[in-house]
């Protein structure tokens, strides 16, 4: 059985996307995140080493434990982050 999220954020849009998610941050040890776009596009910037990924409803973004990252809204969008205590299938 596929892992289930233990918590999910509210749905954010380009205006309600928290400043904390737009700035460098990371998950805690043992916590994976999956950014799921409901509509629109989002740029996920992973750091150390730096990588950029363009996310859309068909391409979620996987965040590994403790990896610094931030997101940038690319116009109108709606997204949510699911958190897991084991590696999910993104």
C-alpha positions in Angstrom: 0.0 0.0 0.0 1.3 3.5 -0.9 2.2 5.8 2.0 -0.5 8.2 3.0 0.2 11.9 4.0 0.0 12.5 7.7 -0.7 16.2 7.1 -1.6 18.6 4.3 -1.4 22.3 4.1 -4.5 24.4 3.1 -4.8 25.1 -0.6 -2.8 28.3 -1.4 -3.1 30.5 -4.5 -0.6 33.0 -5.8 -1.8 35.6 -3.3 -2.1 33.5 -0.2 1.1 31.5 -0.8 3.0 32.2 2.6 6.1 34.2 2.6 7.8 31.3 4.4 7.3 29.0 1.4 8.7 31.7 -1.0 11.9 31.9 1.1 14.6 29.3 1.8 13.2 26.6 4.2 13.4 22.8 4.6 11.5 19.9 6.0 12.6 18.2 9.2 14.6 15.0 9.4 12.4 12.1 8.2 9.8 14.3 6.5 9.1 14.2 2.8 6.9 16.8 1.1 5.0 16.6 -2.2 3.9 19.9 -3.8 0.7 19.2 -5.8 -0.5 21.8 -8.2 -4.3 21.9 -8.6 -4.0 24.5 -11.4 -1.4 26.8 -12.8 2.4 26.6 -12.7 5.0 26.9 -9.9 8.8 26.9 -10.0 10.4 24.8 -7.3 14.0 25.7 -6.6 16.0 23.0 -4.7 19.3 24.1 -3.1 22.5 22.3 -2.1 22.9 21.4 -5.0 20.7 23.9 -6.9 18.1 22.5 -9.3 14.9 24.0 -10.7 11.7 22.2 -11.6 8.6 23.6 -13.2 5.6 22.1 -11.6 2.0 21.8 -12.9 -1.0 19.5 -12.2 0.7 16.6 -14.0 4.2 17.2 -12.5 4.3 17.3 -8.6 7.4 18.3 -6.8 9.2 15.9 -4.3 11.0 17.5 -1.4 13.4 15.2 0.4 14.0 15.5 4.2 16.1 18.5 5.2 16.8 19.8 1.7 16.6 23.5 1.5 14.2 24.9 -1.1 11.7 27.6 -2.0 8.9 28.1 -4.5 7.9 30.8 -6.9 4.4 31.3 -8.3 4.3 31.7 -12.1 1.0 33.5 -12.4 -2.4 32.3 -11.2 -2.1 29.0 -9.5 -3.5 26.8 -6.7 -1.4 24.3 -4.8 -1.1 22.2 -1.6 1.7 20.4 0.1 1.3 16.9 1.5 3.7 15.7 4.2 4.9 12.0 4.7 6.9 10.2 7.3 8.3 7.8 4.6 9.2 8.3 1.0 6.1 8.8 -1.1 5.6 8.0 -4.8 5.4 11.6 -6.1 
